[in-house]
Amino acid sequence: MSSLLVVEDDPIMARSLDRTFQHYGYTITVAETVDEASRRLETEIYDLVLADLRLRNGSGLDLLVTCKRLQPETEVIIMTAFGTVETAVQAIQNGASDYITKPFKNQELLFKVERAMERIGLKNEVRYLRQEIAHKYGFDNIIGASKAIADLKRIVSRIADKDIAVLITGESGTGKDLFAKVIHHHSHRRQRPFVPINCSAIPENLIESELFGHVKGAFTSAVANKRGLFEEADRGTVFLDEVADLPYPTQAKLLRVLQEKEIRPVGGTATRSIDVRVIAATNADLAGRVREGRFREDLYYRLNVMPIHIPPLRERPEDIPLLVRHFLQEINSECDRDDISLSSDAMQLMLDHDWPGNARELDNTLKRAAALSRGGRVSRADIIFISPRARRLSARPDNVGSSLAEQQKLQILKTLEDNDWNYSLTARELGIGRTTLWRKVKKFNLKQPAGV
């Protein structure tokens, strides 16, 4: 029930308002003076204050100031029999949401109160959504216990509120978009738009218009003026995903936007000031593309003010159990269950896999396994890997009598021998990283024969 504080020193009017609002389901408290109302505001929370302008020992405007100091979110409606434009303007300037002139009809007042309650509901919804977003993109949602992830969290926490460009690199599926959102939602731009742009998904002949807008008649299908995505993100953040795929001619125009902080729509003659922070991401070797002449060197340095590299999952296996637990919680929530879990041999299989698709592959593998499992318990037999690698560590033993670990040990040893114990070639053929290969060599106590 919505709670109202009615401040009225006319007893007949006070009783009338009390009966009216109680009839419509509101909880009513009546105060006759500014002092009494102020004391109540210090000890009780109200959704709305309905105060007369002229009271015996003060003014409704004075009470308005007190209310906004004690309860800033509380809506205030001023009642006055001396309704002038000046009074209304002063009340609104001091923070009142509305005013009403006496004499008034009950339906008129109820309409204003209900409208104020709708505003309260919207503010509460916005507050709730902001809390949800803050939780979703909090640093705790960057899952991992490895030193690499701890270092990244520390760096992101330090640079999030610094208005500098960020270039996030890493393989597909490592969570570059998550890091970009975390940076935005911990910056002073968090209340403004976060506009993601997939540079590889926009046709080359449309990308300039999509980024910077166009004016009517700029080309055949330009039947009206259109704001570009950079203008939509004004005072917010632009996330340029797959920035390495940006066409070379567009790179020059983007460089000008970053340097001059202004845009010119396609077909337009006037420029418009723009204030955006740019976060770019790529899974390509951007420095290599600069050397090959496929990416502008000046744009590269403009984007790469703060480099952040997210290492692949195979280089931080200690993060796998935490990610498994996180994704299983999400799967349980989506399925309205709480019993989906992994058996110990299934978890070992997850730890032994190389995860070329990183966290995204891990998430999809768990969803697939959960769908195949019986009774919510995921066993090793439920886990199917579909990574597009020609050769990798065996996921299952070839011989029924051999353990998975023994099969992997023999496979690693044979591949090492075939490659004259060249770790780089062996890791590449097995589809694992050098760090993973070293870890498994140590685990299986494999030693290079003397003289090799």
Residue pairs with C-beta under 8 A, 6 or more apart in sequence:
1 25
1 26
1 27
2 25
2 26
2 27
2 47
2 48
2 117
2 120
3 26
3 27
3 29
3 44
3 45
3 46
3 47
3 48
4 21
4 26
4 27
4 28
4 29
4 46
4 47
4 48
4 49
4 50
4 113
5 29
5 31
5 37
5 40
5 41
5 44
5 46
5 48
5 49
5 50
6 14
6 17
6 18
6 21
6 28
6 29
6 30
6 31
6 50
6 51
7 30
7 31
7 32
7 33
7 34
7 37
7 49
7 50
7 51
7 52
7 55
7 60
7 63
8 14
8 17
8 30
8 32
8 50
8 51
8 52
8 79
9 32
9 33
9 52
9 55
9 56
10 52
13 52
14 30
14 32
17 28
17 30
17 50
18 28
18 30
20 106
20 109
20 110
21 28
21 113
22 28
24 110
26 113
29 40
29 44
29 46
31 37
31 40
32 55
32 56
33 55
33 56
33 57
33 58
34 55
34 57
34 58
34 59
34 60
34 62
34 63
34 66
35 57
35 58
37 49
37 51
37 63
37 66
38 63
38 66
38 70
40 46
41 49
41 66
41 67
41 70
41 71
41 74
42 70
45 71
45 74
46 71
46 74
47 74
47 75
47 117
47 120
48 74
48 75
48 76
48 77
48 113
48 116
48 117
48 120
49 63
49 64
49 67
49 74
49 75
49 76
49 77
50 76
50 77
50 79
50 109
50 113
51 60
51 63
51 64
51 76
51 77
51 78
51 79
52 60
52 78
52 79
52 80
53 59
53 60
53 61
53 78
53 79
53 80
53 81
53 82
53 87
53 91
54 60
54 80
54 81
54 82
55 63
60 78
60 79
60 80
60 91
61 78
61 90
61 91
61 94
64 76
64 78
64 91
64 94
64 95
64 96
65 94
65 95
67 74
67 76
67 95
68 74
68 76
68 94
68 95
73 120
73 123
75 97
75 116
75 117
75 119
75 120
76 95
76 96
76 97
77 96
77 97
77 98
77 99
77 100
77 112
77 113
77 116
78 87
78 91
78 96
78 98
78 99
78 100
79 99
79 100
79 101
79 102
79 104
80 87
80 99
80 100
80 101
80 102
81 101
81 102
81 103
83 99
83 101
83 102
87 99
88 99
91 99
92 99
97 116
97 119
98 112
98 115
98 116
100 108
100 109
100 112
133 185
134 185
135 141
137 178
137 181
137 182
137 184
137 185
137 186
138 182
139 153
139 156
139 157
139 182
139 186
141 178
141 182
142 149
142 152
142 153
142 156
142 175
142 178
142 179
142 182
143 149
143 319
143 322
143 323
143 326
143 359
144 150
144 316
144 319
144 322
144 323
145 318
145 319
145 322
146 316
146 318
146 319
148 311
148 315
148 316
149 316
149 319
152 179
152 308
152 310
155 308
156 179
156 182
156 183
156 186
156 308
157 186
159 166
159 183
159 306
160 182
160 183
160 186
160 187
161 186
161 187
161 188
162 306
163 187
163 188
163 277
164 277
164 305
164 306
165 258
165 277
165 278
165 279
165 280
165 302
165 303
165 304
165 305
165 306
166 180
166 183
166 278
166 279
166 280
166 305
166 306
166 307
166 308
167 243
167 279
167 280
167 281
167 282
167 286
167 303
167 304
167 305
167 306
167 307
167 308
168 176
168 179
168 180
168 279
168 280
168 281
168 282
168 308
168 309
168 310
169 176
169 281
169 282
169 283
169 286
169 307
169 308
169 309
169 310
170 176
170 281
170 283
170 309
170 310
170 311
170 312
171 283
171 310
171 312
171 356
171 358
172 283
172 357
172 358
172 360
173 357
173 358
173 359
173 360
173 361
174 310
174 311
174 312
174 313
174 358
174 359
175 310
175 358
175 359
176 241
176 281
176 283
176 310
177 196
177 239
177 241
177 281
179 308
179 310
180 194
180 196
180 237
180 239
180 241
180 279
180 281
181 194
181 239
183 237
183 279
184 190
184 194
184 236
184 237
184 239
184 277
184 279
185 194
187 237
187 277
189 235
189 236
189 237
189 277
192 233
192 234
192 235
192 236
192 237
193 232
193 233
193 234
193 236
193 237
194 233
194 236
194 237
194 239
195 229
195 230
195 232
195 233
195 236
195 237
195 238
195 239
196 239
196 241
197 210
197 211
197 229
197 238
197 239
197 240
197 241
198 241
198 242
199 207
199 240
199 241
199 242
199 243
199 244
199 245
199 246
200 241
200 242
200 245
201 242
202 210
204 247
204 250
207 246
207 247
207 250
208 250
208 253
208 266
209 218
209 219
209 222
209 226
209 228
209 265
209 266
210 228
210 229
211 228
211 229
211 230
211 250
211 253
211 254
212 228
212 230
212 231
212 253
212 257
212 263
212 264
212 265
212 266
213 225
213 226
213 227
213 228
213 230
213 231
213 263
213 265
213 266
213 268
214 222
214 225
214 226
214 228
214 265
214 266
214 267
214 268
215 222
215 225
215 265
215 266
215 267
215 268
216 222
216 223
216 224
216 225
217 267
218 265
218 266
218 267
218 268
219 266
219 267
222 266
222 267
225 265
226 265
228 263
228 265
229 238
230 238
230 257
230 263
230 274
230 276
231 263
231 272
231 274
233 276
234 274
234 275
234 276
235 275
235 276
236 276
236 277
237 276
237 277
237 278
237 279
238 276
238 277
238 278
238 279
239 279
239 280
239 281
240 246
240 278
240 279
240 280
240 281
240 303
241 280
241 281
242 281
242 282
242 283
243 280
243 281
243 282
243 286
243 303
244 282
244 284
244 286
244 289
244 295
245 284
246 254
246 295
248 294
248 295
248 296
251 295
251 296
251 299
252 296
252 299
254 299
255 296
255 298
255 299
255 302
257 263
257 274
258 278
258 299
258 302
258 303
259 302
260 271
261 273
261 274
261 275
262 271
262 272
262 273
262 274
263 271
263 272
263 274
264 270
264 271
264 272
265 272
278 303
280 303
286 295
286 300
286 304
287 300
289 295
290 296
290 297
290 300
312 355
312 356
312 358
312 433
313 319
313 320
313 323
313 355
313 358
313 359
313 362
314 354
314 355
314 356
314 432
314 433
314 435
314 436
315 433
315 435
315 436
317 351
317 436
317 439
320 350
320 351
320 355
320 362
321 347
321 351
323 359
323 362
324 342
324 347
324 350
324 362
324 366
327 362
327 363
327 366
327 367
328 340
328 341
328 342
328 366
328 370
331 340
331 366
331 367
331 370
332 338
332 339
332 340
335 370
337 376
339 375
339 376
340 370
340 373
340 376
340 377
340 378
341 376
341 377
341 378
342 350
342 378
343 377
343 378
343 379
343 380
345 379
345 380
345 404
346 369
346 378
346 379
346 380
346 382
346 383
348 380
348 404
349 380
349 383
349 395
349 404
350 362
350 365
350 383
352 393
352 404
352 405
352 408
353 385
353 393
353 395
354 387
354 389
354 392
354 393
354 430
354 431
354 432
354 433
354 436
355 361
355 362
355 387
356 387
356 388
356 389
356 431
357 364
357 387
361 387
365 383
365 384
365 385
366 378
368 383
368 384
369 378
369 382
369 383
369 384
370 376
370 378
370 382
372 382
372 384
373 379
373 382
380 396
380 404
383 395
385 395
387 431
389 431
390 431
391 429
391 430
391 431
392 430
392 431
392 432
393 408
393 411
393 412
393 430
393 431
393 432
394 404
394 407
394 408
394 411
396 404
397 403
397 404
397 406
397 407
398 407
399 407
405 444
408 440
408 444
409 440
409 444
409 446
411 430
412 426
412 430
412 437
412 440
412 441
412 444
412 446
413 444
413 446
415 426
415 429
415 430
416 423
416 426
416 441
416 446
416 448
419 425
419 426
419 429
420 452
421 448
421 452
423 434
423 437
423 438
424 434
426 437
427 433
427 434
427 436
427 437
430 437
432 440
